[in-house]
């Protein structure tokens, strides 16, 4: 895929997000590639686990089952691929504590249905979109092998965020909410500001989805 096509692919992703990754975060990332790759592996595994949990919890939404089954397969494939890259580079697996990003988004999810599921799906869209944006920003800054892999991930990650938004609309319409488009757009606008703050504010640790670490 050419640079122009990558840029076209990324336009709606960046438009969906409230900000782009700060240069300060990128500067730290390229000097901490082992930590970045380890947390990336964790993120892929967690994404698969989250999708699987949703399949069991909301088994009565058929379209959700199909889309999430596909997502689980892709996320686990990416997890295996990152592990293979780590092994080829002589990088041992290490346990990492979770960053604040996912919890910072999830704590704002509504507690009643179907609104809770809609919020979960909107949050999933932001996580996937941010992952896509970071792969795009990192690709030209890292070594050729890793850069190629990050560009390879762009297509699937950009589709994942769109799938989550489509599922949110499907749930809203199936649940016969009065104004599904308006409700979902309001939640997108709401979570966009939360996500933006998590990305632009200082963070205690460096992680794949972190803000800029305080000690940078």
Beta strands, then each sheet from edge to edge (+ up, - down):
strand 1: 202-203
strand 2: 212-213
sheet 1: 1+ 2+
end
